[in-house]
């Protein structure tokens, strides 16, 4: 990875989801601007606030897909990340940095 780029793996649950009443909402349903979570697989050398293994919140419209060894990943810039859920901050509150 180069510069401020992140390689992330999209959550499998990012497709269809259920409402609080149990109704299945397909991934193709038109929803307002909805952010998505993904797991960081690799980082560039200039990434400062995200580490491999963190979960990041980002806008799915600002992404580029890439296929590596049969798996599909997303390529993001660090500045496109809205929040980081870091397991390393377990003792410091929620572990969610906005």
SENU-156783 format. One record per atom (N, C-alpha, C): residue number from 0; atom name; residue in one letter; x negated, y, z negated. Coordinates in nm, 2 decimals. Each point is the difference from the previous one (the first is absolute). Example, Ala and Ser with C-alpha at 12.3 -4.5 7.8 and 13.67 -1.06 7.14 Angstrom:
<atoms>
+------+--------+------+--------+--------+--------+
! timi ! vextor ! paro !     c1 !     c2 !     c3 !
+------+--------+------+--------+--------+--------+
!    0 !      N !    A !  -1.32 !  -0.57 !  -0.78 !
!    0 !     CA !    A !   0.09 !   0.12 !   0.00 !
!    0 !      C !    A !  -0.09 !   0.12 !   0.00 !
!    1 !      N !    S !   0.04 !   0.11 !   0.07 !
!    1 !     CA !    S !  -0.09 !   0.11 !   0.00 !
!    1 !      C !    S !   0.08 !   0.11 !  -0.08 !
+------+--------+------+--------+--------+--------+
</atoms>
This chain:
<atoms>
+------+--------+------+--------+--------+--------+
! timi ! vextor ! paro !     c1 !     c2 !     c3 !
+------+--------+------+--------+--------+--------+
!    0 !      N !    X !  -0.08 !  -0.12 !   0.00 !
!    0 !     CA !    X !   0.08 !   0.12 !   0.00 !
!    0 !      C !    X !  -0.09 !   0.12 !   0.00 !
!    1 !      N !    X !   0.05 !   0.11 !   0.07 !
!    1 !     CA !    X !  -0.08 !   0.12 !   0.01 !
!    1 !      C !    X !   0.07 !   0.11 !  -0.07 !
!    2 !      N !    X !  -0.08 !   0.10 !  -0.05 !
!    2 !     CA !    X !   0.04 !   0.13 !  -0.06 !
!    2 !      C !    X !   0.11 !  -0.02 !  -0.10 !
!    3 !      N !    X !   0.12 !   0.07 !   0.02 !
!    3 !     CA !    X !   0.10 !   0.00 !  -0.10 !
!    3 !      C !    X !   0.12 !  -0.10 !   0.03 !
!    4 !      N !    X !  -0.03 !  -0.10 !   0.07 !
!    4 !     CA !    X !   0.10 !  -0.10 !   0.05 !
!    4 !      C !    X !   0.03 !  -0.11 !  -0.11 !
!    5 !      N !    X !   0.12 !  -0.04 !   0.00 !
!    5 !     CA !    X !   0.04 !  -0.11 !  -0.08 !
!    5 !      C !    X !   0.06 !  -0.11 !   0.08 !
!    6 !      N !    X !  -0.03 !  -0.12 !  -0.02 !
!    6 !     CA !    X !   0.06 !  -0.12 !   0.07 !
!    6 !      C !    X !   0.10 !  -0.06 !  -0.11 !
!    7 !      N !    X !   0.13 !   0.00 !   0.03 !
!    7 !     CA !    X !   0.09 !  -0.05 !  -0.10 !
!    7 !      C !    X !   0.09 !  -0.11 !   0.06 !
!    8 !      N !    X !   0.05 !  -0.09 !  -0.09 !
!    8 !     CA !    X !   0.09 !  -0.11 !   0.04 !
!    8 !      C !    X !   0.13 !   0.04 !  -0.05 !
!    9 !      N !    X !   0.10 !   0.01 !   0.09 !
!    9 !     CA !    X !   0.14 !   0.04 !  -0.04 !
!    9 !      C !    X !   0.06 !  -0.11 !  -0.08 !
!   10 !      N !    X !   0.08 !   0.04 !  -0.10 !
!   10 !     CA !    X !   0.07 !  -0.10 !  -0.08 !
!   10 !      C !    X !   0.10 !  -0.08 !   0.08 !
!   11 !      N !    X !   0.01 !  -0.13 !  -0.03 !
!   11 !     CA !    X !   0.10 !  -0.08 !   0.07 !
!   11 !      C !    X !   0.14 !   0.04 !  -0.04 !
!   12 !      N !    X !   0.02 !   0.07 !  -0.11 !
!   12 !     CA !    X !   0.13 !   0.04 !  -0.04 !
!   12 !      C !    X !   0.04 !   0.13 !   0.06 !
!   13 !      N !    X !  -0.08 !   0.06 !   0.09 !
!   13 !     CA !    X !   0.03 !   0.12 !   0.07 !
!   13 !      C !    X !   0.10 !  -0.01 !   0.10 !
!   14 !      N !    X !   0.03 !  -0.12 !   0.04 !
!   14 !     CA !    X !   0.11 !  -0.02 !   0.10 !
!   14 !      C !    X !   0.13 !   0.02 !  -0.05 !
!   15 !      N !    X !   0.08 !  -0.11 !  -0.01 !
!   15 !     CA !    X !   0.14 !   0.02 !  -0.05 !
!   15 !      C !    X !   0.00 !   0.01 !  -0.15 !
!   16 !      N !    X !   0.10 !   0.07 !  -0.06 !
!   16 !     CA !    X !   0.00 !   0.01 !  -0.14 !
!   16 !      C !    X !   0.15 !  -0.01 !  -0.05 !
!   17 !      N !    X !   0.02 !   0.00 !  -0.13 !
!   17 !     CA !    X !   0.14 !  -0.01 !  -0.05 !
!   17 !      C !    X !   0.04 !   0.12 !  -0.07 !
!   18 !      N !    X !   0.13 !   0.04 !   0.01 !
!   18 !     CA !    X !   0.05 !   0.11 !  -0.08 !
!   18 !      C !    X !   0.02 !  -0.05 !  -0.14 !
!   19 !      N !    X !   0.04 !   0.10 !  -0.09 !
!   19 !     CA !    X !   0.03 !  -0.04 !  -0.14 !
!   19 !      C !    X !   0.12 !  -0.09 !  -0.01 !
!   20 !      N !    X !   0.09 !   0.00 !   0.10 !
!   20 !     CA !    X !   0.12 !  -0.08 !   0.00 !
!   20 !      C !    X !  -0.03 !  -0.14 !   0.07 !
!   21 !      N !    X !  -0.12 !  -0.02 !   0.05 !
!   21 !     CA !    X !  -0.04 !  -0.13 !   0.06 !
!   21 !      C !    X !   0.02 !   0.00 !   0.15 !
!   22 !      N !    X !   0.03 !   0.10 !   0.06 !
!   22 !     CA !    X !   0.02 !   0.01 !   0.15 !
!   22 !      C !    X !  -0.14 !   0.00 !   0.06 !
!   23 !      N !    X !  -0.02 !  -0.09 !   0.10 !
!   23 !     CA !    X !  -0.13 !   0.00 !   0.07 !
!   23 !      C !    X !   0.00 !   0.11 !   0.10 !
!   24 !      N !    X !  -0.11 !   0.08 !   0.00 !
!   24 !     CA !    X !  -0.02 !   0.11 !   0.09 !
!   24 !      C !    X !  -0.12 !  -0.04 !   0.09 !
!   25 !      N !    X !   0.03 !  -0.02 !   0.13 !
!   25 !     CA !    X !  -0.11 !  -0.04 !   0.09 !
!   25 !      C !    X !  -0.11 !   0.11 !   0.02 !
!   26 !      N !    X !  -0.11 !  -0.04 !   0.04 !
!   26 !     CA !    X !  -0.11 !   0.09 !   0.02 !
!   26 !      C !    X !   0.03 !   0.10 !   0.11 !
!   27 !      N !    X !   0.08 !  -0.04 !   0.10 !
!   27 !     CA !    X !   0.03 !   0.09 !   0.11 !
!   27 !      C !    X !   0.11 !   0.11 !  -0.03 !
!   28 !      N !    X !   0.06 !  -0.01 !  -0.13 !
!   28 !     CA !    X !   0.10 !   0.10 !  -0.03 !
!   28 !      C !    X !  -0.06 !   0.14 !  -0.01 !
!   29 !      N !    X !   0.08 !   0.09 !   0.05 !
!   29 !     CA !    X !  -0.05 !   0.14 !   0.00 !
!   29 !      C !    X !   0.02 !   0.06 !  -0.14 !
!   30 !      N !    X !  -0.11 !   0.04 !  -0.06 !
!   30 !     CA !    X !  -0.01 !   0.05 !  -0.13 !
!   30 !      C !    X !  -0.07 !   0.14 !   0.01 !
!   31 !      N !    X !   0.02 !   0.09 !  -0.09 !
!   31 !     CA !    X !  -0.07 !   0.12 !   0.00 !
!   31 !      C !    X !  -0.15 !  -0.03 !  -0.01 !
!   32 !      N !    X !  -0.08 !   0.10 !  -0.02 !
!   32 !     CA !    X !  -0.15 !  -0.02 !   0.00 !
!   32 !      C !    X !  -0.03 !  -0.08 !  -0.12 !
!   33 !      N !    X !  -0.04 !  -0.13 !   0.02 !
!   33 !     CA !    X !  -0.03 !  -0.09 !  -0.11 !
!   33 !      C !    X !  -0.15 !  -0.03 !   0.00 !
!   34 !      N !    X !  -0.06 !   0.01 !  -0.11 !
!   34 !     CA !    X !  -0.14 !  -0.03 !  -0.01 !
!   34 !      C !    X !  -0.02 !  -0.15 !  -0.02 !
!   35 !      N !    X !  -0.12 !  -0.06 !   0.02 !
!   35 !     CA !    X !  -0.02 !  -0.14 !  -0.01 !
!   35 !      C !    X !  -0.13 !  -0.02 !  -0.08 !
!   36 !      N !    X !   0.00 !  -0.12 !  -0.07 !
!   36 !     CA !    X !  -0.12 !  -0.04 !  -0.08 !
!   36 !      C !    X !  -0.08 !  -0.10 !   0.08 !
!   37 !      N !    X !  -0.13 !   0.00 !  -0.02 !
!   37 !     CA !    X !  -0.10 !  -0.09 !   0.07 !
!   37 !      C !    X !  -0.12 !  -0.02 !  -0.09 !
!   38 !      N !    X !  -0.06 !  -0.12 !   0.02 !
!   38 !     CA !    X !  -0.12 !  -0.03 !  -0.08 !
!   38 !      C !    X !  -0.13 !   0.03 !   0.08 !
!   39 !      N !    X !  -0.09 !   0.07 !  -0.06 !
!   39 !     CA !    X !  -0.13 !   0.04 !   0.06 !
!   39 !      C !    X !  -0.09 !  -0.12 !   0.02 !
!   40 !      N !    X !  -0.04 !  -0.02 !   0.12 !
!   40 !     CA !    X !  -0.09 !  -0.12 !   0.04 !
!   40 !      C !    X !  -0.14 !   0.05 !   0.01 !
!   41 !      N !    X !  -0.02 !   0.12 !   0.06 !
!   41 !     CA !    X !  -0.14 !   0.05 !   0.02 !
!   41 !      C !    X !   0.01 !   0.15 !   0.00 !
!   42 !      N !    X !  -0.12 !   0.07 !  -0.04 !
!   42 !     CA !    X !   0.00 !   0.14 !   0.00 !
!   42 !      C !    X !  -0.13 !   0.05 !   0.07 !
!   43 !      N !    X !   0.01 !   0.12 !   0.06 !
!   43 !     CA !    X !  -0.12 !   0.06 !   0.06 !
!   43 !      C !    X !  -0.09 !   0.06 !  -0.11 !
!   44 !      N !    X !  -0.12 !   0.04 !   0.04 !
!   44 !     CA !    X !  -0.10 !   0.05 !  -0.10 !
!   44 !      C !    X !   0.03 !   0.13 !  -0.06 !
!   45 !      N !    X !   0.09 !   0.08 !   0.06 !
!   45 !     CA !    X !   0.03 !   0.13 !  -0.05 !
!   45 !      C !    X !   0.14 !   0.01 !  -0.08 !
!   46 !      N !    X !   0.05 !  -0.12 !  -0.02 !
!   46 !     CA !    X !   0.13 !  -0.01 !  -0.08 !
!   46 !      C !    X !  -0.04 !   0.02 !  -0.15 !
!   47 !      N !    X !   0.07 !   0.09 !  -0.07 !
!   47 !     CA !    X !  -0.04 !   0.03 !  -0.13 !
!   47 !      C !    X !   0.09 !  -0.05 !  -0.11 !
!   48 !      N !    X !   0.13 !   0.00 !   0.03 !
!   48 !     CA !    X !   0.10 !  -0.03 !  -0.11 !
!   48 !      C !    X !   0.07 !  -0.13 !   0.01 !
!   49 !      N !    X !  -0.03 !  -0.08 !   0.10 !
!   49 !     CA !    X !   0.06 !  -0.13 !   0.02 !
!   49 !      C !    X !  -0.10 !  -0.11 !   0.01 !
!   50 !      N !    X !   0.03 !  -0.11 !  -0.06 !
!   50 !     CA !    X !  -0.09 !  -0.12 !   0.00 !
!   50 !      C !    X !   0.07 !  -0.12 !   0.06 !
!   51 !      N !    X !  -0.08 !  -0.09 !   0.05 !
!   51 !     CA !    X !   0.05 !  -0.13 !   0.04 !
!   51 !      C !    X !   0.08 !  -0.06 !  -0.11 !
!   52 !      N !    X !   0.12 !  -0.05 !   0.03 !
!   52 !     CA !    X !   0.09 !  -0.06 !  -0.10 !
!   52 !      C !    X !   0.11 !   0.09 !  -0.05 !
!   53 !      N !    X !  -0.02 !   0.13 !   0.02 !
!   53 !     CA !    X !   0.11 !   0.10 !  -0.04 !
!   53 !      C !    X !   0.12 !  -0.02 !   0.09 !
!   54 !      N !    X !   0.11 !   0.05 !  -0.05 !
!   54 !     CA !    X !   0.12 !   0.01 !   0.08 !
!   54 !      C !    X !   0.03 !   0.14 !   0.03 !
!   55 !      N !    X !   0.02 !   0.04 !   0.13 !
!   55 !     CA !    X !   0.02 !   0.14 !   0.04 !
!   55 !      C !    X !   0.14 !   0.02 !   0.06 !
!   56 !      N !    X !   0.05 !   0.12 !  -0.02 !
!   56 !     CA !    X !   0.13 !   0.04 !   0.05 !
!   56 !      C !    X !  -0.02 !   0.10 !   0.11 !
!   57 !      N !    X !   0.06 !  -0.03 !   0.12 !
!   57 !     CA !    X !  -0.03 !   0.08 !   0.12 !
!   57 !      C !    X !   0.12 !   0.01 !   0.09 !
!   58 !      N !    X !   0.00 !   0.09 !   0.09 !
!   58 !     CA !    X !   0.11 !   0.02 !   0.10 !
!   58 !      C !    X !  -0.02 !  -0.10 !   0.11 !
!   59 !      N !    X !   0.09 !  -0.10 !   0.03 !
!   59 !     CA !    X !  -0.02 !  -0.10 !   0.10 !
!   59 !      C !    X !  -0.01 !   0.06 !   0.14 !
!   60 !      N !    X !   0.04 !   0.13 !   0.02 !
!   60 !     CA !    X !   0.00 !   0.06 !   0.13 !
!   60 !      C !    X !  -0.14 !   0.05 !   0.04 !
!   61 !      N !    X !  -0.09 !   0.02 !  -0.10 !
!   61 !     CA !    X !  -0.13 !   0.05 !   0.02 !
!   61 !      C !    X !  -0.10 !  -0.12 !  -0.02 !
!   62 !      N !    X !   0.01 !  -0.09 !   0.10 !
!   62 !     CA !    X !  -0.09 !  -0.12 !  -0.01 !
!   62 !      C !    X !  -0.04 !  -0.05 !   0.13 !
!   63 !      N !    X !  -0.10 !  -0.08 !   0.00 !
!   63 !     CA !    X !  -0.05 !  -0.07 !   0.12 !
!   63 !      C !    X !  -0.02 !  -0.15 !  -0.03 !
!   64 !      N !    X !   0.06 !  -0.09 !   0.08 !
!   64 !     CA !    X !  -0.01 !  -0.14 !  -0.03 !
!   64 !      C !    X !  -0.12 !  -0.06 !   0.07 !
!   65 !      N !    X !  -0.06 !  -0.10 !  -0.06 !
!   65 !     CA !    X !  -0.12 !  -0.06 !   0.05 !
!   65 !      C !    X !   0.01 !  -0.15 !  -0.03 !
!   66 !      N !    X !  -0.04 !  -0.09 !   0.09 !
!   66 !     CA !    X !   0.01 !  -0.14 !  -0.03 !
!   66 !      C !    X !  -0.14 !  -0.05 !  -0.01 !
!   67 !      N !    X !  -0.03 !  -0.07 !  -0.11 !
!   67 !     CA !    X !  -0.13 !  -0.06 !  -0.03 !
!   67 !      C !    X !   0.01 !  -0.14 !  -0.04 !
!   68 !      N !    X !  -0.06 !  -0.09 !   0.07 !
!   68 !     CA !    X !   0.00 !  -0.15 !  -0.03 !
!   68 !      C !    X !   0.15 !  -0.05 !  -0.02 !
!   69 !      N !    X !   0.09 !   0.05 !   0.09 !
!   69 !     CA !    X !   0.14 !  -0.05 !  -0.01 !
!   69 !      C !    X !   0.09 !   0.07 !  -0.10 !
!   70 !      N !    X !  -0.05 !   0.09 !  -0.08 !
!   70 !     CA !    X !   0.08 !   0.07 !  -0.10 !
!   70 !      C !    X !   0.01 !   0.14 !   0.04 !
!   71 !      N !    X !   0.12 !   0.06 !  -0.02 !
!   71 !     CA !    X !   0.02 !   0.14 !   0.03 !
!   71 !      C !    X !  -0.02 !   0.09 !  -0.12 !
!   72 !      N !    X !  -0.08 !   0.10 !   0.02 !
!   72 !     CA !    X !  -0.03 !   0.10 !  -0.11 !
!   72 !      C !    X !   0.03 !   0.14 !   0.05 !
!   73 !      N !    X !   0.00 !   0.10 !  -0.09 !
!   73 !     CA !    X !   0.03 !   0.14 !   0.04 !
!   73 !      C !    X !  -0.13 !   0.08 !  -0.03 !
!   74 !      N !    X !  -0.02 !   0.10 !   0.08 !
!   74 !     CA !    X !  -0.12 !   0.08 !  -0.02 !
!   74 !      C !    X !   0.05 !   0.14 !  -0.04 !
!   75 !      N !    X !  -0.04 !   0.05 !  -0.11 !
!   75 !     CA !    X !   0.05 !   0.13 !  -0.05 !
!   75 !      C !    X !  -0.12 !   0.09 !  -0.04 !
!   76 !      N !    X !   0.02 !   0.13 !  -0.01 !
!   76 !     CA !    X !  -0.10 !   0.09 !  -0.05 !
!   76 !      C !    X !   0.03 !   0.02 !  -0.15 !
!   77 !      N !    X !  -0.10 !   0.02 !  -0.08 !
!   77 !     CA !    X !   0.02 !   0.02 !  -0.14 !
!   77 !      C !    X !   0.10 !   0.12 !  -0.03 !
!   78 !      N !    X !   0.00 !   0.10 !   0.08 !
!   78 !     CA !    X !   0.08 !   0.12 !  -0.02 !
!   78 !      C !    X !   0.15 !  -0.04 !   0.02 !
!   79 !      N !    X !   0.03 !  -0.11 !   0.07 !
!   79 !     CA !    X !   0.14 !  -0.03 !   0.03 !
!   79 !      C !    X !   0.06 !  -0.09 !  -0.11 !
!   80 !      N !    X !  -0.07 !  -0.03 !  -0.11 !
!   80 !     CA !    X !   0.04 !  -0.07 !  -0.11 !
!   80 !      C !    X !   0.07 !   0.09 !  -0.10 !
!   81 !      N !    X !   0.12 !  -0.03 !  -0.04 !
!   81 !     CA !    X !   0.08 !   0.08 !  -0.09 !
!   81 !      C !    X !  -0.02 !  -0.04 !  -0.15 !
!   82 !      N !    X !  -0.03 !  -0.12 !  -0.02 !
!   82 !     CA !    X !  -0.02 !  -0.05 !  -0.14 !
!   82 !      C !    X !  -0.08 !  -0.12 !   0.00 !
!   83 !      N !    X !  -0.07 !  -0.03 !  -0.12 !
!   83 !     CA !    X !  -0.08 !  -0.12 !  -0.01 !
!   83 !      C !    X !   0.04 !  -0.07 !  -0.13 !
!   84 !      N !    X !   0.03 !  -0.13 !   0.01 !
!   84 !     CA !    X !   0.03 !  -0.08 !  -0.12 !
!   84 !      C !    X !  -0.13 !  -0.08 !  -0.02 !
!   85 !      N !    X !  -0.07 !   0.03 !  -0.10 !
!   85 !     CA !    X !  -0.13 !  -0.06 !  -0.02 !
!   85 !      C !    X !   0.00 !  -0.09 !  -0.12 !
!   86 !      N !    X !  -0.04 !  -0.13 !   0.02 !
!   86 !     CA !    X !   0.00 !  -0.10 !  -0.11 !
!   86 !      C !    X !  -0.11 !   0.04 !  -0.10 !
!   87 !      N !    X !  -0.10 !   0.07 !   0.04 !
!   87 !     CA !    X !  -0.12 !   0.03 !  -0.09 !
!   87 !      C !    X !   0.04 !   0.10 !  -0.11 !
!   88 !      N !    X !   0.12 !   0.07 !   0.01 !
!   88 !     CA !    X !   0.04 !   0.09 !  -0.10 !
!   88 !      C !    X !   0.11 !  -0.05 !  -0.10 !
!   89 !      N !    X !  -0.01 !  -0.13 !  -0.02 !
!   89 !     CA !    X !   0.11 !  -0.06 !  -0.08 !
!   89 !      C !    X !   0.01 !   0.06 !  -0.14 !
!   90 !      N !    X !  -0.11 !   0.04 !  -0.06 !
!   90 !     CA !    X !   0.01 !   0.06 !  -0.14 !
!   90 !      C !    X !   0.03 !   0.15 !   0.00 !
!   91 !      N !    X !   0.02 !   0.06 !   0.12 !
!   91 !     CA !    X !   0.02 !   0.14 !   0.00 !
!   91 !      C !    X !   0.14 !   0.04 !   0.04 !
!   92 !      N !    X !   0.10 !  -0.07 !  -0.04 !
!   92 !     CA !    X !   0.14 !   0.04 !   0.03 !
!   92 !      C !    X !   0.05 !  -0.09 !   0.11 !
!   93 !      N !    X !   0.07 !   0.07 !   0.10 !
!   93 !     CA !    X !   0.07 !  -0.08 !   0.10 !
!   93 !      C !    X !  -0.09 !  -0.05 !   0.11 !
!   94 !      N !    X !  -0.12 !   0.06 !   0.02 !
!   94 !     CA !    X !  -0.09 !  -0.05 !   0.11 !
!   94 !      C !    X !   0.04 !   0.06 !   0.13 !
!   95 !      N !    X !   0.10 !   0.09 !   0.01 !
!   95 !     CA !    X !   0.04 !   0.06 !   0.12 !
!   95 !      C !    X !  -0.05 !   0.14 !   0.01 !
!   96 !      N !    X !  -0.08 !   0.03 !   0.10 !
!   96 !     CA !    X !  -0.05 !   0.14 !   0.02 !
!   96 !      C !    X !   0.06 !   0.06 !   0.12 !
!   97 !      N !    X !   0.06 !   0.12 !  -0.03 !
!   97 !     CA !    X !   0.07 !   0.07 !   0.11 !
!   97 !      C !    X !  -0.09 !   0.12 !   0.04 !
+------+--------+------+--------+--------+--------+
</atoms>
